[in-house]
């Protein structure tokens, strides 16, 4: 699926590459039933015991747990409470814009840049962000 995601900074594109997938959500609209593409993550409640596991916070360097860092995260019946879920049961975190207007709004880049990106994608599926993302770890 070709589309557009919107994010605020380089760490977000790294998280997107590493942790986010695209799935569908079927929605009843005033114009009838439609299927849209959404950005989804794995449900953290499938392994709820790991929410208390300590990790080094990448921003502060202090040890924390997901339960401490995001106390609003709650599990009910083995699923993320309050989440909207995709057609295949994954928590939705945002829309993946695939409509022509969104695709056309992407800034123009040169044909040479597209050729370079396509060539790089063969050996680096992160399209050049791999080095930036690996520096976070």
N, C-alpha and C positions, 0 to 999 in steps of 0.2 A: 504494500500500500504506500503510495506517495502522498505525503502530507506535510504539514507545518506544525511544529511544536513551538511554544513560546516559553522562554526561560530567562532568568535575570543575569546569569553569570557563568563563568567557565566551570566552577564546581558543579553547577546544576547540569550542564551538558554531560559531564562525566557520570553523574548519578543516572542521568537518562540513558546513556549508553550501557551502563553496567546493570541497571536494575529495572528498567521500564520496558514494557512491551505494548503492542497495540492489540486491542480486542474490540469486538462489536457490542453494542447495546441496542436492543430493539425497543422502540418507544412509540406509544400511541400518541399521535399528534392530532390537531384539528383537521389536518389533511389526510389522515389515515396512518397506518402503521409504517414507520420508517426505521431503517437501521443506520446507525452512526458509528464512526470509529472513535475510540477513546484510548487514552493512556492508562495503563493499569500496572499494578505492582502485585507481588505475592502477598497473600494474607498473612500478616505477622501472627495471627491467632492460631494458625495451623501448628505453630511451635511455640505456644504461649509460655512454656517454661524458659525459653531463651530471652524473654523480655526482661528478666531480672539479671541476666548475665552481664558482668561488667565489661566495659570496653573503654579504650582511651578516646576521649572526646577530641576530634581533630582540630577544634577551634581553641579549646582551653588547655588541652593536654592532660586534663584531670580524668580520673576514672569515674565512670558513670554507668548507668544502665538505661535501657530504653524506657523502662517503667519510671525511672527518676526524671529523665530528660523530657518525656512526653506523658505526664500523668493523666492527660485526657484520653489516652489510648486505652480502650477497654475492650475486653472480649466477652461475647455472649454466645453461648452455644457453639463455641469453637470458631466463631466468625468475628470480624472486626465490627464492633457496635457502631451504629450510625452511618456506616459506609453505604454508598451506592455500589452495586456489583454489576459487572459485565455479564453478557450472555453466558460466559463460561465460568462465572463465579469468582472473578478477580476484583479486588477493590479498585474503583475508578479514581484517578487523581487529577484528570483533566481531559479536555477534548483534544483530539487529533484532527486538525483542520484539513479536510481534503477537498473542500469546495473550490471551484475555479477562482473565485475572487481572492481567497486566501493564498492559493498557489501563485496567482499573478502578482500579489503584493510582496512576494519575496524579492529582495533587491536583485537586479540584473548582475550577472558576473560574466566574465569573458568566456568564450568557447574554449580557449586554452586552459582556463581554470577548470572547466568541467572535464576536459581530457586528462589533466593532471590528477584531479580527484578520482576519476574512474580508474586510472592506472594505479594510484596509491591504494585504492580500495581492494585491489587484488591481494596485496600483501598486508594491508592495514585496514581492517574493517571499521576502525574508529575514525577513518577519514582524517588522520593527522592529529586527532585529539589524544591518541594513546599515550604519547609522552607526557602531555600535560596531566592526564588522569593518573598515570603511574607516579607522578611526583607527589600526589596527595597521600600516597600510601606509605 
